[in-house]
């Protein structure tokens, strides 16, 4: 039997008290079904304010977890509980090892303030929350790090080294990466875990030089998950939503090459916009979700047999919520 998935999805959305949420990196056909769309910060805030009891989140696992932590009364389902590769690079054990590394180098545990990128498991957010730390996104990392520095403590930034390094450079601070060279926490302001986004590592300075040679007047805009050398060689660096705004405000004749996930770049203006890569920088886990998956998840609610529900242990949720709320409370 052939099913018109879009029609069925729309029927189910009208019938059920459900909100479909889609991250910018989702496939076009899935993204178009979203009632709420955006980057990590926007989705966290809007899901928190949404009134429907059911959330179907099209994204990766940590995003569904974040909604459940912030709004525990909601039933959160995911068409695919896809795993962000960066989030998998750090767990509670690696977090404690990072803290211990700093302690062994002479930093008192009470003088460490952890900040975790939202691209992390709820267990890591809980560890951060229990130590008085914050969650951040690429949109608000500058503000969160600035707030953290007011404490006078050393910042432990996990799991993305590039984000930590890039904001340290932007703020005129010194950073080091645990496991790379001789990272001395006493000599750095921001101490980074050695995690990264495999998609944003695809963009190189060679890519920038290629486009500048081909189009001398071109603008280069990249995500701060890119390597610091790439960010320093670009004209603009910003979060997903900030990149969208930057490109939209350019003169239509201004050429721009964008260094971030392919689906997002492809959804930007059609003229004079290029992907800053010789390969297709497509996030494999973000692209796992299909229309059929979304339909089956909504249908499971209608059938009163919900699938792929996100469950977070109460103790983990308690402390992860502390870290997330510290972020949301910072305007």
C-alpha positions as CSV (number, residue, x, y, z in Angstrom):
1,X,0.0,0.0,0.0
2,X,1.4,3.4,-1.0
3,X,1.1,6.0,1.7
4,X,1.2,9.8,1.0
5,X,3.4,10.5,4.0
6,X,3.1,14.3,3.9
7,X,-0.8,14.1,3.8
8,X,-0.8,11.6,6.6
9,X,1.6,13.6,8.7
10,X,-0.5,16.7,8.3
11,X,-3.6,14.7,9.2
12,X,-2.0,13.4,12.4
13,X,-0.7,16.8,13.4
14,X,-4.2,18.3,13.1
15,X,-5.7,15.4,15.1
16,X,-3.1,15.0,17.9
17,X,-1.9,17.4,20.6
18,X,1.6,17.2,19.2
19,X,4.3,19.6,18.1
20,X,6.8,18.5,15.4
21,X,10.2,20.0,16.0
22,X,12.9,20.0,13.3
23,X,16.6,21.1,13.5
24,X,18.0,23.1,10.5
25,X,20.2,20.2,9.5
26,X,17.3,17.9,8.8
27,X,16.5,16.8,5.2
28,X,14.3,19.4,3.4
29,X,11.2,17.2,3.3
30,X,11.4,16.5,7.1
31,X,12.3,20.1,7.9
32,X,9.2,21.4,6.0
33,X,7.0,19.3,8.4
34,X,8.3,21.1,11.5
35,X,6.0,23.3,13.5
36,X,9.0,24.6,15.3
37,X,12.3,24.9,13.4
38,X,15.6,26.4,14.4
39,X,19.0,25.9,15.9
40,X,19.7,24.3,19.3
41,X,19.1,27.5,21.4
42,X,15.9,28.5,19.6
43,X,14.5,24.9,19.8
44,X,15.3,24.7,23.5
45,X,13.5,27.9,24.3
46,X,10.5,27.4,22.1
47,X,9.9,23.8,23.2
48,X,10.0,25.0,26.8
49,X,7.2,27.5,26.0
50,X,5.1,25.2,23.8
51,X,1.8,24.0,25.2
52,X,1.3,20.7,23.5
53,X,1.9,17.6,25.8
54,X,3.6,15.6,22.9
55,X,6.8,16.6,21.2
56,X,8.1,14.7,18.2
57,X,11.7,15.9,17.7
58,X,13.5,15.4,14.4
59,X,17.1,15.8,15.2
60,X,19.7,13.9,17.2
61,X,19.5,12.3,20.7
62,X,20.9,15.0,22.9
63,X,18.3,17.4,21.6
64,X,15.4,15.2,22.5
65,X,17.0,14.7,25.9
66,X,17.3,18.5,26.4
67,X,13.5,19.0,25.8
68,X,12.7,16.2,28.3
69,X,15.0,17.6,30.9
70,X,13.6,21.2,30.5
71,X,10.0,20.1,30.3
72,X,9.7,16.7,32.1
73,X,5.9,16.8,31.9
74,X,6.1,16.4,28.1
75,X,6.1,13.1,26.3
76,X,9.1,13.4,23.9
77,X,9.5,11.0,21.0
78,X,12.1,10.9,18.2
79,X,11.5,9.4,14.8
80,X,15.2,8.3,15.0
81,X,17.2,8.5,18.1
82,X,20.3,9.4,16.1
83,X,23.5,10.0,17.9
84,X,25.7,13.1,17.4
85,X,29.3,11.9,17.0
86,X,30.6,14.8,19.0
87,X,28.2,14.0,21.9
88,X,29.5,10.4,21.9
89,X,33.1,11.6,22.4
90,X,32.4,12.5,26.0
91,X,30.6,10.7,28.8
92,X,30.6,11.0,32.6
93,X,33.8,9.1,32.9
94,X,35.7,11.3,30.5
95,X,34.3,14.3,32.2
96,X,35.6,13.2,35.6
97,X,39.0,12.4,34.0
98,X,39.1,15.9,32.6
99,X,38.4,17.4,36.0
100,X,41.0,15.1,37.6
101,X,43.6,16.2,35.0
102,X,43.1,19.8,36.1
103,X,43.3,18.8,39.7
104,X,46.5,16.9,39.1
105,X,47.9,20.0,37.5
106,X,47.3,22.0,40.6
107,X,43.8,23.4,40.1
108,X,41.5,22.9,43.1
109,X,38.2,21.2,42.1
110,X,36.3,24.1,43.7
111,X,38.1,26.5,41.3
112,X,36.8,24.7,38.2
113,X,33.7,25.9,36.4
114,X,32.5,23.5,33.7
115,X,30.6,24.6,30.6
116,X,29.2,22.0,28.2
117,X,28.2,22.6,24.7
118,X,24.6,21.6,24.2
119,X,25.9,18.8,21.9
120,X,26.4,16.5,24.9
121,X,24.6,13.7,26.7
122,X,22.3,14.4,29.6
123,X,24.7,12.6,31.9
124,X,27.4,15.1,31.0
125,X,25.0,18.0,31.5
126,X,24.2,16.6,34.9
127,X,27.9,16.5,35.9
128,X,28.2,20.1,34.8
129,X,25.1,21.1,36.6
130,X,26.2,19.5,39.9
131,X,29.4,21.6,39.8
132,X,27.5,24.8,39.3
133,X,28.2,25.0,35.5
134,X,26.3,26.0,32.4
135,X,25.2,24.6,29.1
136,X,25.8,26.8,26.1
137,X,25.1,26.8,22.4
138,X,27.1,28.3,19.6
139,X,24.7,31.3,19.7
140,X,25.3,32.2,23.3
141,X,28.7,30.8,24.1
142,X,30.3,34.2,24.3
143,X,27.7,35.4,26.9
144,X,27.9,32.1,28.8
145,X,31.7,32.1,29.0
146,X,31.7,35.8,29.9
147,X,29.3,35.0,32.8
148,X,31.4,32.0,33.8
149,X,34.6,34.1,33.9
150,X,33.0,36.4,36.5
151,X,33.4,33.6,39.0
152,X,37.2,33.9,38.7
153,X,37.4,30.2,38.2
154,X,39.1,28.2,35.4
155,X,36.7,27.2,32.6
156,X,36.6,23.6,31.6
157,X,34.9,23.6,28.2
158,X,33.5,20.3,26.9
159,X,33.2,18.5,24.5
160,X,34.1,20.7,21.4
161,X,37.6,22.0,21.5
162,X,37.1,24.2,18.5
163,X,34.2,26.1,20.0
164,X,36.2,26.7,23.2
165,X,39.3,27.7,21.3
166,X,37.5,30.0,18.9
167,X,35.7,31.9,21.7
168,X,38.9,32.1,23.7
169,X,40.6,33.8,20.7
170,X,37.6,36.1,20.2
171,X,37.7,37.1,23.8
172,X,41.5,37.6,23.9
173,X,41.9,34.7,26.3
174,X,44.4,31.8,26.4
175,X,43.2,28.2,25.9
176,X,44.7,24.8,25.8
177,X,43.4,21.3,24.9
178,X,43.8,18.4,27.2
179,X,45.8,15.7,25.4
180,X,47.3,18.1,22.8
181,X,50.9,19.3,23.5
182,X,51.4,20.1,27.2
183,X,48.1,21.6,28.4
184,X,48.9,23.5,31.6
185,X,45.6,24.7,33.2
186,X,47.4,27.1,35.4
187,X,48.5,29.0,32.2
188,X,45.2,29.0,30.4
189,X,41.8,30.6,31.0
190,X,39.7,28.0,29.1
191,X,40.7,24.3,29.2
192,X,39.1,22.3,26.4
193,X,38.3,18.6,26.0
194,X,39.6,17.2,22.8
195,X,36.2,16.7,21.0
196,X,35.1,17.9,17.6
197,X,32.4,17.9,15.0
198,X,33.4,15.6,12.1
199,X,31.3,17.6,9.6
200,X,32.9,21.0,10.4
201,X,36.3,19.5,10.4
202,X,35.9,19.0,6.6
203,X,36.4,22.7,6.0
204,X,40.0,23.8,5.5
205,X,42.0,27.0,4.9
206,X,42.8,25.5,1.4
207,X,39.0,25.6,0.7
208,X,39.0,29.3,1.6
209,X,42.0,30.0,-0.5
210,X,40.4,28.2,-3.5
211,X,37.3,30.4,-3.3
212,X,39.3,33.6,-2.7
213,X,41.4,32.9,-5.8
214,X,38.4,32.1,-7.9
215,X,36.2,35.0,-6.6
216,X,38.5,37.7,-5.1
217,X,35.6,39.6,-3.6
218,X,33.8,36.6,-2.1
219,X,32.8,36.5,1.6
220,X,33.6,33.5,3.7
221,X,31.2,32.6,6.6
222,X,31.8,29.6,8.8
223,X,30.4,27.9,12.0
224,X,32.6,28.2,15.1
225,X,32.8,24.4,15.3
226,X,35.3,24.8,12.5
227,X,39.1,24.7,13.2
228,X,40.4,28.0,14.6
229,X,42.6,28.5,11.5
230,X,39.5,28.3,9.3
231,X,37.6,30.7,11.6
232,X,40.5,33.2,11.6
233,X,40.7,33.1,7.8
234,X,37.0,33.8,7.4
235,X,35.1,37.0,7.2
236,X,32.3,35.9,9.6
237,X,31.8,33.2,12.1
238,X,28.5,32.4,13.8
239,X,25.9,29.9,14.9
240,X,23.5,28.4,12.5
241,X,20.9,31.1,13.0
242,X,23.6,33.8,12.9
243,X,24.9,32.4,9.6
244,X,21.4,32.5,8.1
245,X,21.0,36.1,9.1
246,X,24.4,37.1,7.8
247,X,23.8,35.6,4.4
248,X,20.3,37.0,4.1
249,X,21.6,40.5,4.8
250,X,24.2,40.4,2.0
251,X,23.7,42.2,-1.3
252,X,22.1,39.7,-3.7
253,X,25.1,40.1,-6.0
254,X,27.6,39.4,-3.2
255,X,29.1,35.9,-3.5
256,X,29.5,33.9,-0.2
257,X,30.9,30.5,0.6
258,X,29.5,29.0,3.8
259,X,31.2,26.4,6.0
260,X,28.5,24.4,7.7
261,X,26.1,21.5,7.1
262,X,25.0,21.0,3.5
263,X,21.3,20.9,4.1
264,X,21.3,24.3,5.7
265,X,23.5,25.9,3.1
266,X,21.4,24.4,0.3
267,X,18.3,26.0,1.9
268,X,19.9,29.5,1.9
269,X,19.5,31.9,-1.0
270,X,20.0,30.1,-4.3
271,X,22.2,32.6,-6.1
272,X,25.8,33.4,-5.3
273,X,26.0,31.0,-2.4
274,X,28.5,28.1,-2.3
275,X,29.3,25.3,0.1
276,X,32.9,25.8,1.4
277,X,34.0,22.3,0.6
278,X,35.1,20.0,-2.2
279,X,33.0,17.2,-0.6
280,X,29.4,17.2,0.5
281,X,29.5,18.2,4.2
282,X,26.3,16.3,5.2
283,X,25.8,15.2,8.8
284,X,25.0,11.5,8.5
285,X,23.1,11.2,11.8
286,X,21.0,14.3,11.2
287,X,20.0,12.8,7.8
288,X,18.8,9.5,9.3
289,X,15.3,10.7,9.9
290,X,12.9,10.2,6.9
291,X,9.3,11.2,6.3
292,X,8.3,7.6,6.9
293,X,10.0,7.6,10.3
294,X,8.1,10.8,11.2
295,X,4.8,9.3,10.0
296,X,5.3,6.1,12.0
297,X,6.2,8.0,15.1
298,X,3.0,10.2,14.9
299,X,1.0,7.1,14.1
300,X,2.3,5.4,17.2
301,X,0.7,8.2,19.3
302,X,-2.6,7.8,17.5
303,X,-2.4,4.1,18.1
304,X,-1.6,4.7,21.8
305,X,1.6,2.7,21.4
306,X,4.3,5.4,21.4
307,X,7.7,4.5,20.1
308,X,11.2,5.9,20.6
309,X,10.3,7.8,23.8
310,X,13.0,9.8,25.5
311,X,13.4,8.8,29.1
312,X,16.0,10.6,31.4
313,X,16.7,9.2,34.9
314,X,15.3,11.6,37.6
315,X,18.7,12.3,39.3
316,X,20.4,13.0,35.9
317,X,17.4,15.2,34.8
318,X,17.6,17.1,38.1
319,X,21.2,18.3,37.7
320,X,21.1,18.5,33.9
321,X,18.1,20.9,34.3
322,X,20.2,23.1,36.6
323,X,22.8,23.6,33.9
324,X,20.2,24.1,31.1
325,X,18.2,26.6,33.2
326,X,21.3,28.6,34.0
327,X,21.7,29.0,30.3
328,X,18.0,29.8,29.6
329,X,17.9,32.3,32.5
330,X,20.9,34.3,31.0
331,X,19.2,36.7,28.6
